[in-house]
Amino acid sequence: MSDDRDNTLRVEIGVIRRNLEEVHGTMTKVAAALERLTRLEERHAHTASALERAFNAISNIEKRLAALERFQPMQRLTTSWVINGVWAVAGAVGTMVINKILTGAP
């Protein structure tokens, strides 16, 4: 009976050893998967911060564009005033030159 008991214990210890080896193999795979997951999470964090910077830049550009669009009618009006002023001065100078030519004044 002692031999049967020893054999039974050896078999049970062998089963426990195989189970522990399986657990060890599984734990190794889990550790590798966690390492990959950590890398993916880090890449995701970098991508998220890059997207946030891009959206902030787009928001700033939209604000600047809105300001330019808001002042565009005034700029158009000012530009037309300047162009009309230049034409008025050119017309006055032309009139003075023609007047001097016709009157013969030096």
C-alpha positions as CSV (number, residue, x, y, z in Angstrom):
1,M,0.0,0.0,0.0
2,S,2.9,2.3,0.6
3,D,4.1,1.8,-3.0
4,D,0.6,2.6,-4.3
5,R,0.5,5.7,-2.1
6,D,4.0,6.8,-3.3
7,N,3.0,6.3,-6.9
8,T,-0.2,8.2,-6.4
9,L,1.7,11.1,-4.8
10,R,4.3,11.0,-7.7
11,V,1.5,11.2,-10.2
12,E,-0.2,14.0,-8.4
13,I,3.1,15.9,-8.1
14,G,3.7,15.4,-11.8
15,V,0.2,16.7,-12.6
16,I,0.8,19.7,-10.3
17,R,4.2,20.3,-12.0
18,R,2.7,20.3,-15.5
19,N,-0.1,22.6,-14.3
20,L,2.5,25.0,-12.8
21,E,4.5,24.9,-16.1
22,E,1.3,25.7,-18.0
23,V,0.6,28.6,-15.6
24,H,4.2,29.8,-16.0
25,G,3.8,29.7,-19.8
26,T,0.5,31.5,-19.6
27,M,2.0,34.2,-17.3
28,T,4.8,34.7,-19.8
29,K,2.3,35.3,-22.6
30,V,0.3,37.6,-20.4
31,A,3.4,39.6,-19.5
32,A,4.3,40.0,-23.2
33,A,0.7,41.0,-24.0
34,L,0.8,43.6,-21.2
35,E,4.0,45.0,-22.6
36,R,2.5,45.3,-26.1
37,L,-0.6,46.9,-24.5
38,T,1.6,49.4,-22.7
39,R,3.3,50.4,-25.9
40,L,0.0,50.8,-27.7
41,E,-1.3,52.9,-24.9
42,E,1.7,55.1,-25.1
43,R,1.3,55.5,-28.9
44,H,-2.3,56.3,-28.4
45,A,-1.4,59.0,-25.8
46,H,1.1,60.5,-28.3
47,T,-1.5,60.5,-31.1
48,A,-4.2,62.0,-28.8
49,S,-1.8,64.9,-27.8
50,A,-0.9,65.4,-31.5
51,L,-4.6,65.6,-32.4
52,E,-5.2,68.0,-29.6
53,R,-2.4,70.3,-30.8
54,A,-3.7,70.1,-34.4
55,F,-7.3,71.0,-33.3
56,N,-6.0,73.9,-31.2
57,A,-4.1,75.2,-34.2
58,I,-7.2,74.8,-36.4
59,S,-9.2,76.7,-33.8
60,N,-6.7,79.5,-33.7
61,I,-6.7,79.8,-37.5
62,E,-10.5,79.8,-37.5
63,K,-10.4,82.7,-35.0
64,R,-8.0,84.7,-37.1
65,L,-10.0,84.0,-40.2
66,A,-13.2,85.2,-38.5
67,A,-11.4,88.4,-37.5
68,L,-10.3,89.0,-41.0
69,E,-13.7,88.3,-42.4
70,R,-15.2,90.7,-39.9
71,F,-13.0,93.6,-41.0
72,Q,-13.1,92.8,-44.7
73,P,-15.9,95.2,-45.5
74,M,-14.1,98.1,-43.8
75,Q,-10.9,97.2,-45.6
76,R,-12.7,97.2,-48.9
77,L,-14.2,100.6,-48.2
78,T,-10.8,102.0,-47.1
79,T,-9.2,100.6,-50.2
80,S,-11.8,102.2,-52.5
81,W,-11.3,105.6,-50.6
82,V,-7.5,105.4,-51.2
83,I,-7.9,104.5,-54.9
84,N,-10.5,107.3,-55.4
85,G,-8.1,109.7,-53.6
86,V,-5.2,108.7,-55.9
87,W,-7.5,109.3,-58.9
88,A,-8.6,112.6,-57.6
89,V,-5.0,113.8,-57.0
90,A,-4.0,112.5,-60.5
91,G,-6.9,114.3,-62.0
92,A,-6.0,117.6,-60.2
93,V,-2.4,117.3,-61.2
94,G,-3.5,116.5,-64.8
95,T,-5.8,119.5,-64.8
96,M,-3.0,121.8,-63.5
97,V,-0.6,120.5,-66.2
98,I,-3.1,121.0,-69.0
99,N,-4.1,124.4,-67.6
100,K,-0.4,125.5,-67.6
101,I,0.1,124.1,-71.1
102,L,-2.9,125.9,-72.5
103,T,-2.1,129.2,-70.7
104,G,1.5,129.0,-71.5
105,A,2.5,129.9,-68.0
106,P,6.0,128.7,-66.8
